[in-house]
Amino acid sequence: PGEFSVSPDSFDNQLIAKAIDDPTSLNPIFFAVFNALGVLPGINAALLLPGAKGQRPVPAAPFVSAAFFLGFGAAGPYLALRQPRPDPVGRSELGFFARYVTESRLYGGGLLAAGGGPP
């Protein structure tokens, strides 16, 4: 509750100005959560793309790609509509991107470094 004010003296404008002037004045948990927003879609891609080849009724790639820009909510429709796979997926059944990118040790190591790095 309160009034909307566009003056530079309003509380929200002062808070934004303070954050820009001295970013260390903000809560470090904010930085950890904000930085995790870039790592989580990569983890989702590594988990969803290997079993996505031949999924019906919707393909996984557009939803996983959109999750990088729109967040986890973009992957929600795919997760709700996909068909579960009871059997494990063999390496020969993987698509190109899943086989050579998301299943590589380099990709896993990059996600580990990005997720475990300093905030």
C-alpha positions as CSV (number, residue, x, y, z in Angstrom):
1,P,0.0,0.0,0.0
2,G,1.1,3.5,-0.7
3,E,1.3,5.9,-3.5
4,F,3.1,5.4,-6.8
5,S,5.9,7.9,-7.2
6,V,8.4,8.3,-9.9
7,S,10.4,10.8,-8.0
8,P,14.1,9.9,-7.4
9,D,13.4,10.2,-3.6
10,S,10.9,7.2,-3.6
11,F,12.0,4.1,-1.7
12,D,12.2,1.8,-4.7
13,N,14.3,4.3,-6.7
14,Q,16.6,4.7,-3.8
15,L,17.0,0.9,-3.5
16,I,17.8,0.5,-7.2
17,A,20.3,3.4,-7.1
18,K,22.0,2.0,-4.0
19,A,22.2,-1.5,-5.7
20,I,23.8,0.1,-8.8
21,D,26.2,2.2,-6.8
22,D,27.3,-0.6,-4.4
23,P,26.3,-4.1,-5.5
24,T,27.9,-5.7,-2.4
25,S,25.2,-4.0,-0.3
26,L,22.6,-6.5,-1.5
27,N,22.0,-9.9,0.1
28,P,24.4,-12.5,-1.3
29,I,21.6,-15.1,-1.5
30,F,20.1,-12.9,-4.1
31,F,23.2,-13.2,-6.3
32,A,23.3,-17.0,-5.7
33,V,19.7,-17.4,-6.8
34,F,20.1,-15.0,-9.7
35,N,23.2,-16.9,-11.0
36,A,21.5,-20.2,-10.6
37,L,18.8,-19.1,-13.1
38,G,21.4,-19.5,-15.8
39,V,22.5,-23.0,-14.7
40,L,19.2,-24.6,-14.1
41,P,18.0,-24.6,-17.8
42,G,21.3,-26.3,-18.7
43,I,20.7,-29.0,-16.1
44,N,17.1,-29.4,-17.4
45,A,18.5,-29.8,-21.0
46,A,20.9,-32.5,-19.8
47,L,18.0,-34.3,-18.1
48,L,15.3,-33.9,-20.7
49,L,17.0,-34.2,-24.0
50,P,18.4,-37.7,-23.8
51,G,14.9,-39.3,-23.6
52,A,13.3,-36.8,-25.9
53,K,13.8,-38.4,-29.3
54,G,10.5,-39.5,-30.8
55,Q,8.4,-38.1,-27.9
56,R,4.8,-37.6,-28.7
57,P,2.7,-35.4,-28.9
58,V,5.2,-32.5,-28.6
59,P,9.0,-32.4,-29.2
60,A,11.3,-31.4,-26.3
61,A,13.7,-29.1,-28.1
62,P,11.5,-26.0,-28.4
63,F,10.4,-26.2,-24.7
64,V,14.0,-26.8,-23.5
65,S,15.3,-23.9,-25.6
66,A,12.5,-21.6,-24.4
67,A,13.4,-22.4,-20.8
68,F,16.7,-20.6,-21.2
69,F,14.8,-17.4,-21.9
70,L,11.5,-17.8,-20.1
71,G,12.5,-19.9,-17.2
72,F,11.2,-23.3,-15.9
73,G,7.6,-22.5,-16.8
74,A,8.4,-22.8,-20.5
75,A,9.3,-26.5,-19.9
76,G,6.1,-27.1,-17.9
77,P,3.8,-27.9,-20.9
78,Y,6.4,-30.4,-22.3
79,L,6.6,-32.1,-18.9
80,A,2.9,-32.4,-18.6
81,L,2.4,-33.8,-22.1
82,R,5.3,-36.1,-22.6
83,Q,5.0,-39.9,-22.5
84,P,7.0,-41.7,-19.8
85,R,9.6,-44.1,-20.9
86,P,9.8,-47.2,-18.8
87,D,13.0,-48.6,-20.4
88,P,16.4,-46.9,-20.3
89,V,17.5,-45.1,-23.4
90,G,20.6,-46.5,-25.2
91,R,23.3,-44.3,-26.5
92,S,22.4,-45.3,-30.1
93,E,18.9,-43.9,-29.6
94,L,20.1,-40.4,-28.5
95,G,19.8,-37.4,-30.9
96,F,22.9,-35.6,-32.0
97,F,22.8,-32.8,-29.5
98,A,22.0,-35.1,-26.6
99,R,24.7,-37.6,-27.6
100,Y,27.6,-35.2,-28.2
101,V,26.8,-32.2,-26.0
102,T,24.6,-32.8,-23.0
103,E,26.0,-36.3,-22.4
104,S,29.6,-35.2,-22.5
105,R,31.9,-34.9,-19.5
106,L,32.8,-31.4,-20.6
107,Y,29.2,-30.2,-20.4
108,G,28.7,-31.9,-17.0
109,G,32.0,-30.4,-15.8
110,G,30.9,-26.9,-17.0
111,L,27.6,-27.2,-15.2
112,L,29.3,-28.3,-12.1
113,A,31.8,-25.4,-12.3
114,A,29.0,-22.9,-13.0
115,G,26.8,-24.2,-10.3
116,G,29.5,-24.6,-7.6
117,G,31.4,-21.4,-8.3
118,P,31.4,-18.4,-6.0
119,P,28.3,-16.3,-6.0
